[in-house]
Amino acid sequence: MVVLSPAELCADGRTALGPGGLLIGSAPVLPGDTAATAAAYATPPARGLAPVVPTGQAVLDWTRLTGFLTRQPRAALDRMVIALPHDLVAGLTLHELTRRADQLRLPTQAWLTDLVGDAVDAQASGHGVQYLDGHGDPATAGNAVSVVVHPIDPLVDDPYASLPESVVAQALTKPYPSARIVLADGGAQINLSPTLVAAAFAEVLTGIRAHALPVGDAAAAALGVAATDRVPGYAAVPAHLSALTPEAVALLLADDQPYLITRHAGTGALAVLDPATAAPGRPPLGATSVRVASPPGLTVAEAMVRLRGEVPGGWSVLGRDAVDVLAEWTIAGGARRAVEAVGARLPLTDDLRRLVLAASGAGQTVLVLRPAAPGRPLADGVVAAAERRIDQIGWDGVVPAVVNLARTTPAALLPILDRAGASLFRQDPGAAGGDTLFLGIPWTVRHPGGTHGPAAEEITGEALEAAGRGRRAALAAPTAAVARLLSQPLSADLRPLVASPGPELVAQHAEVAARAAQVGGYAGHEALLHLAGQDRLDETVRYLAAADREHGALLDPVLGLPNTARVLDALPHLATLAGTGLGDKVSDTVTTTLGRLMTGEITREQATEAVRKLRGRLPGLATKERRRWIDRLSQLAREQPSQFENISAVATAVLECPDS
């Protein structure tokens, strides 16, 4: 023991912990009697924790005691426990011990035989009451010799949060206290601090906030657990899971919200993971129900996948049908990275091969936007497709670098990239000026917010790595059902993915509508669900799958509707389906013009002018494709007699629109 007096403590604060702990106060009352002193100040065992023993009530009441403690290194504070000797505990209740712990702001330990009363009241107060056995390991009350009370708002929360990675890595190689419980910032830490959990389980904690997880018994069932055990509180969890091995996982349900617990091999301590956020878990303080169970035969990675409802390879692979995958590989932990392309399908040029090599070396996902031919602008619909794909890649927690092979960048693309936090690479002939000589057209990079990096001969791995460093997807991932729907192109048969009519469809539509408000590229999916709610799902899907959908088939879902109000309700959503969803400018323009004319927003002359702007885009005058537009508009005019003249005016405008 190291013995310090108050005078020594307030001198300069440089005193370090001795190997056996720290004895604070004036000299022991029995100087020279080693055996008597050892008996008077014997501390209960607490494996991995360093005892700080006050030698009298005056020390506890000393106003500078907390100041002295806070001058200790944070990592040392993390392993301290105030071990009260017999004379400072005798006659105290456990409730009074909790008040003392809150005053000291450090875990406070006492022999059970020195306390009076029961521990139940203290457990109900929200404090972490933890029992330790004769070896200093977590135990049940019946097998315990001492009790540790963990305070609310301790002196140190996460001692490793601001320390270098090398220090964190070293800490993960040494034993960590199994009695460590921290109750702070509205959450509980059980053993390993969040920084240590994040570093130790980086390969498991991938992705962003997940799809709606199963809760309560449904979460247990997802992991193959038939029954759970209720425990008094978070501090009782280490004792209940004393047999948990690093190869296994346990389920913690805090007010039915699921968390996963495993034992870290290097430290021997428990680690709590939150499958909803793919981050270290901090179950909420004040939970009225804490249950635990041990799923049979699962690793923590397997349990994470089951609770999150994930698919092999990550959620982003669901939308691969709509993109061209140029290359794909895995990085540490099995996470997938790729170079993908949207737009026209072009041969794999030498420039793209070099891009693939740079991306794979940097471990960075890249999304390439391709025009129909060099020097051409991006085709209609590419920006919306890129917006959807950037969001889908983000479901796995990744922000891609975007490479635009067109010489011009659509203005609509820039705010999309800014919201997503993505950098844009493109060739810019205007960047060839200045003192630097480029052999070809230099590449420039625009970062979110409009800042630019230096021009370069080619896109390097270093530039791609910088474009992804420290970036996280801006939006939480959708629920599993919505993720599967949004990841599919509108041309697919989406009927199996659309919820059944009723409350399920209403909820699905609401989630997709909220998503589309943030990611405009999903407006077509939102329109599909709106039409499904109007009992027009089959007709809409047939249109989307039809080979002639550019030639009037868009009107099929409104044919046969019983009244004009239903037609007017459907038309804007059909226009969105065609324009944003499919990049079909002709159908979008005709349908939008029709709706605006029917509502009186524009005149017939204005409608005719809007349609005439499609010259060169509509099928030729003598073709059957142009005739299909006329046939469908004519049928709709007959079905809606109150709007016959307006609909006929649009049909006439389509009929008379010049070829060029």
SULPEPE-V35504 format. One record per residue. RES is the residue in one letter. D_LAST is the distance of its C-alpha to the last C-alpha in Angstrom with 2 decimals. Layout:
BEGIN
res;d_last
RES;D_LAST
RES;D_LAST
END
This chain:
BEGIN
res;d_last
M;96.52
V;95.78
V;97.71
L;96.41
S;97.89
P;95.90
A;97.10
E;95.67
L;92.38
C;91.66
A;92.58
D;89.34
G;87.37
R;87.42
T;89.32
A;87.66
L;88.16
G;91.03
P;90.71
G;92.46
G;90.77
L;91.76
L;94.82
I;94.35
G;97.34
S;100.91
A;103.06
P;103.63
V;106.58
L;108.47
P;108.50
G;110.02
D;109.82
T;106.91
A;107.24
A;107.49
T;104.55
A;102.42
A;103.34
A;102.66
Y;99.25
A;98.14
T;94.43
P;92.80
P;90.76
A;86.98
R;85.40
G;83.23
L;84.03
A;86.34
P;88.89
V;89.62
V;93.04
P;94.32
T;98.12
G;98.76
Q;97.42
A;97.53
V;94.87
L;92.53
D;93.14
W;92.67
T;89.82
R;88.84
L;88.51
T;84.78
G;84.25
F;86.07
L;84.05
T;80.71
R;81.68
Q;81.75
P;78.80
R;76.15
A;76.41
A;80.16
L;79.74
D;77.48
R;80.52
M;83.19
V;85.10
I;87.77
A;90.69
L;93.27
P;96.90
H;99.23
D;100.77
L;97.43
V;96.27
A;99.42
G;99.07
L;95.35
T;93.02
L;89.65
H;88.04
E;89.98
L;88.88
T;85.22
R;85.94
R;87.50
A;84.45
D;82.12
Q;84.44
L;84.51
R;80.82
L;81.73
P;82.53
T;86.16
Q;88.45
A;91.84
W;94.28
L;93.99
T;97.78
D;97.79
L;95.54
V;96.55
G;94.49
D;91.37
A;87.95
V;86.01
D;85.72
A;84.29
Q;81.72
A;80.50
S;80.16
G;77.13
H;79.06
G;78.83
V;82.27
Q;82.75
Y;85.87
L;87.09
D;89.66
G;92.56
H;90.30
G;87.90
D;85.14
P;83.27
A;85.33
T;85.80
A;88.26
G;90.95
N;90.90
A;90.55
V;93.08
S;90.99
V;88.05
V;85.31
V;83.57
H;80.15
P;79.40
I;76.39
D;74.74
P;76.62
L;77.10
V;74.52
D;71.38
D;69.56
P;71.74
Y;69.38
A;66.21
S;66.52
L;68.37
P;67.02
E;65.56
S;68.58
V;70.93
V;68.94
A;68.96
Q;72.70
A;73.33
L;71.70
T;74.37
K;77.32
P;78.71
Y;77.33
P;79.32
S;78.90
A;80.28
R;77.52
I;75.86
V;73.91
L;73.03
A;70.76
D;67.46
G;67.34
G;67.47
A;70.00
Q;70.26
I;72.29
N;73.75
L;71.08
S;69.38
P;65.55
T;65.13
L;67.24
V;65.39
A;62.00
A;63.27
A;65.13
F;62.36
A;59.22
E;58.05
V;58.31
L;57.02
T;53.36
G;50.35
I;50.00
R;51.07
A;50.68
H;49.62
A;52.04
L;55.23
P;57.73
V;60.77
G;64.43
D;65.49
A;61.90
A;61.81
A;65.16
A;63.97
A;60.92
L;63.44
G;65.78
V;68.41
A;70.44
A;72.50
T;72.67
D;75.68
R;76.03
V;77.46
P;78.96
G;76.40
Y;74.48
A;77.71
A;78.96
V;76.02
P;77.45
A;80.66
H;78.86
L;76.71
S;79.52
A;78.99
L;75.23
T;74.45
P;71.64
E;70.18
A;69.93
V;68.16
A;69.25
L;67.36
L;68.16
L;67.16
A;67.55
D;67.14
D;65.16
Q;62.66
P;62.72
Y;63.72
L;64.72
I;67.91
T;69.01
R;71.78
H;70.96
A;72.91
G;73.64
T;75.08
G;76.28
A;74.75
L;72.37
A;68.72
V;66.58
L;62.82
D;60.31
P;57.76
A;55.62
T;55.03
A;55.72
A;58.31
P;62.09
G;63.38
R;65.24
P;66.08
P;66.64
L;70.04
G;71.50
A;70.28
T;72.51
S;72.09
V;72.12
R;72.03
V;71.96
A;71.67
S;71.42
P;68.73
P;70.11
G;68.81
L;65.83
T;65.06
V;63.58
A;60.22
E;60.14
A;61.13
M;58.40
V;55.75
R;57.19
L;57.31
R;53.83
G;52.45
E;50.69
V;49.22
P;50.20
G;48.39
G;47.51
W;45.02
S;42.09
V;42.09
L;41.00
G;37.36
R;37.20
D;35.00
A;32.01
V;32.70
D;33.42
V;37.09
L;37.64
A;41.35
E;43.97
W;47.63
T;50.40
I;52.40
A;55.89
G;56.56
G;53.95
A;51.00
R;47.69
R;45.33
A;42.09
V;39.08
E;36.02
A;32.29
V;29.27
G;25.66
A;24.64
R;27.53
L;28.46
P;31.60
L;34.70
T;34.87
D;38.06
D;36.96
L;36.62
R;39.98
R;41.60
L;40.11
V;41.63
L;44.98
A;44.93
A;44.06
S;46.75
G;49.29
A;48.54
G;48.43
Q;45.16
T;42.24
V;38.87
L;35.37
V;32.68
L;29.02
R;26.84
P;23.23
A;21.33
A;22.35
P;24.55
G;23.13
R;20.22
P;20.41
L;21.75
A;19.50
D;19.30
G;22.69
V;24.73
V;26.44
A;27.49
A;28.70
A;30.61
E;32.19
R;33.41
R;34.76
I;36.58
D;38.23
Q;39.23
I;40.75
G;42.65
W;44.32
D;46.56
G;47.28
V;45.08
V;42.65
P;40.29
A;39.22
V;35.42
V;33.85
N;30.23
L;28.93
A;25.69
R;26.15
T;25.23
T;26.79
P;25.00
A;27.10
A;27.51
L;29.40
L;32.24
P;33.91
I;33.78
L;35.68
D;38.09
R;38.98
A;39.53
G;41.52
A;39.42
S;38.99
L;35.73
F;35.76
R;32.95
Q;32.77
D;32.60
P;32.63
G;33.96
A;37.08
A;38.21
G;40.06
G;43.69
D;46.76
T;45.51
L;44.17
F;41.59
L;40.93
G;37.37
I;35.01
P;37.36
W;37.04
T;37.55
V;38.60
R;37.99
H;40.61
P;40.43
G;40.65
G;38.94
T;41.79
H;41.04
G;43.14
P;43.62
A;41.10
A;42.11
E;41.40
E;40.69
I;40.97
T;44.66
G;46.65
E;48.41
A;45.20
L;44.10
E;47.58
A;47.52
A;44.19
G;45.86
R;49.43
G;50.84
R;47.60
R;47.55
A;44.74
A;44.20
L;44.07
A;46.55
A;45.52
P;44.78
T;47.08
A;47.13
A;45.37
V;42.53
A;42.26
R;41.74
L;39.04
L;37.11
S;37.34
Q;35.40
P;31.62
L;30.23
S;29.20
A;32.94
D;35.16
L;36.62
R;38.83
P;42.02
L;41.48
V;40.98
A;44.31
S;45.92
P;45.32
G;47.81
P;49.22
E;47.99
L;44.34
V;44.83
A;46.30
Q;43.61
H;40.86
A;42.71
E;43.00
V;39.35
A;38.33
A;40.64
R;39.18
A;35.58
A;36.70
Q;37.67
V;35.12
G;31.78
G;30.43
Y;32.63
A;31.02
G;29.52
H;33.05
E;34.44
A;31.93
L;33.00
L;36.63
H;36.01
L;34.50
A;37.43
G;39.73
Q;38.16
D;38.95
R;35.33
L;35.79
D;35.55
E;32.37
T;30.75
V;31.90
R;30.61
Y;27.12
L;27.39
A;28.60
A;26.18
A;23.93
D;21.18
R;21.57
E;17.90
H;17.31
G;19.56
A;22.87
L;23.29
L;24.53
D;27.29
P;29.86
V;29.78
L;30.11
G;33.76
L;34.76
P;37.57
N;36.49
T;33.78
A;35.47
R;35.00
V;31.29
L;30.91
D;32.96
A;30.83
L;27.28
P;27.49
H;29.00
L;26.35
A;23.69
T;25.87
L;26.30
A;22.60
G;21.78
T;24.98
G;26.30
L;23.47
G;20.76
D;18.40
K;16.08
V;14.35
S;17.83
D;19.31
T;17.00
V;17.27
T;21.00
T;21.79
T;20.18
L;22.13
G;25.31
R;25.15
L;24.64
M;27.48
T;29.78
G;29.13
E;27.85
I;24.79
T;24.21
R;21.93
E;20.01
Q;19.61
A;18.60
T;15.81
E;14.56
A;14.94
V;12.88
R;9.98
K;10.04
L;8.97
R;5.26
G;4.49
R;8.23
L;9.23
P;10.32
G;8.98
L;10.28
A;13.21
T;14.30
K;17.48
E;16.12
R;14.02
R;17.28
R;19.31
W;17.82
I;18.72
D;22.11
R;23.15
L;22.23
S;24.09
Q;27.04
L;27.26
A;27.27
R;30.17
E;32.04
Q;31.83
P;32.77
S;33.37
Q;29.69
F;28.42
E;26.67
N;24.99
I;23.74
S;22.63
A;20.64
V;18.63
A;18.31
T;17.03
A;14.42
V;13.21
L;13.47
E;11.55
C;8.63
P;5.44
D;3.80
S;0.00
END
